[in-house]
């Protein structure tokens, strides 16, 4: 299983509540339709702090790296998912980390 984590920061002028609302009710349903996606988890900060470097994390799972690349590089993601980021986060600041999970407990 391949896993990637994205760190997002809300766009200027957007409250944490607006960020959360848009991500969960507009963006997440679009991401969930990416071909090959096996699991999708979103973690969003609960307070309104404005000085933090990250406001939320998205974690995605695919069968392998090729499926991840095909999913996010595919026509659907390029047309519906990736451009939608500009509506709620600072696209130019998204951090992507491809990881190997080690469950300790």
C-alpha positions as CSV (number, residue, x, y, z in Angstrom):
1,X,0.0,0.0,0.0
2,X,1.3,3.5,-0.9
3,X,0.6,6.4,1.4
4,X,1.1,10.2,1.0
5,X,0.4,13.1,3.4
6,X,-0.4,16.6,2.3
7,X,0.0,19.6,4.6
8,X,-2.3,22.5,3.8
9,X,-2.7,26.1,4.9
10,X,-5.9,28.0,4.5
11,X,-5.9,30.9,2.1
12,X,-5.6,34.4,3.5
13,X,-8.8,35.9,4.8
14,X,-10.5,32.5,5.3
15,X,-11.5,31.5,8.8
16,X,-10.7,28.0,10.1
17,X,-14.4,27.2,10.1
18,X,-14.8,28.3,6.5
19,X,-11.7,26.2,5.6
20,X,-13.1,23.2,7.4
21,X,-16.5,23.6,5.8
22,X,-15.2,23.9,2.2
23,X,-12.7,21.1,2.6
24,X,-15.1,18.6,4.0
25,X,-18.2,19.5,2.0
26,X,-16.8,20.6,-1.4
27,X,-13.2,19.4,-1.8
28,X,-13.2,16.0,0.0
29,X,-16.1,14.6,-2.0
30,X,-14.2,15.4,-5.2
31,X,-11.0,13.8,-3.9
32,X,-12.9,10.7,-2.9
33,X,-13.7,10.1,-6.6
34,X,-10.1,10.0,-7.7
35,X,-9.6,6.6,-9.5
36,X,-7.6,4.2,-7.6
37,X,-7.9,5.9,-4.2
38,X,-8.3,3.3,-1.4
39,X,-8.5,5.5,1.7
40,X,-8.7,9.2,2.4
41,X,-8.4,10.8,5.8
42,X,-8.5,14.6,6.6
43,X,-7.3,16.1,9.9
44,X,-8.2,19.7,10.4
45,X,-7.2,22.0,13.3
46,X,-10.1,22.8,15.6
47,X,-9.2,26.3,16.7
48,X,-9.0,29.7,14.9
49,X,-5.2,30.4,15.4
50,X,-3.9,32.5,12.5
51,X,-0.2,32.1,13.0
52,X,0.2,28.4,12.4
53,X,2.1,26.9,9.5
54,X,-0.4,24.1,8.8
55,X,-4.2,24.2,9.1
56,X,-4.8,20.6,8.1
57,X,-3.5,17.3,6.7
58,X,-4.9,15.0,4.1
59,X,-3.7,11.4,3.9
60,X,-4.3,9.3,0.9
61,X,-3.7,5.6,0.2
62,X,-3.3,3.8,-3.1
63,X,-2.3,0.3,-4.1
64,X,1.1,1.5,-5.1
65,X,3.0,4.6,-6.3
66,X,2.0,4.1,-9.9
67,X,-1.7,4.2,-8.9
68,X,-1.1,7.4,-6.9
69,X,0.6,9.0,-9.9
70,X,-2.2,7.8,-12.2
71,X,-4.9,9.0,-9.9
72,X,-3.5,12.5,-9.3
73,X,-2.1,12.8,-12.8
74,X,-5.3,11.7,-14.4
75,X,-7.8,13.8,-16.3
76,X,-10.4,13.9,-13.5
77,X,-7.9,15.1,-10.8
78,X,-6.4,17.7,-13.2
79,X,-9.8,19.0,-14.1
80,X,-11.8,18.8,-10.8
81,X,-9.6,18.3,-7.8
82,X,-6.3,20.2,-8.3
83,X,-7.8,23.5,-9.5
84,X,-10.3,23.4,-6.6
85,X,-7.4,23.8,-4.1
86,X,-7.2,27.5,-5.0
87,X,-10.7,27.9,-3.4
88,X,-9.6,27.2,0.1
89,X,-5.8,26.7,0.5
90,X,-2.5,28.2,-0.4
91,X,-1.7,25.9,-3.3
92,X,1.8,27.1,-3.7
93,X,2.5,26.1,0.0
94,X,1.1,22.6,-0.1
95,X,3.7,20.1,1.3
96,X,3.6,16.6,0.0
97,X,5.3,13.7,1.9
98,X,5.3,10.2,0.5
99,X,5.7,8.0,3.5
100,X,6.2,4.4,4.7
101,X,3.9,3.7,7.7
102,X,5.3,2.1,10.8
103,X,2.5,1.2,13.3
104,X,4.0,1.2,16.8
105,X,0.9,0.7,19.0
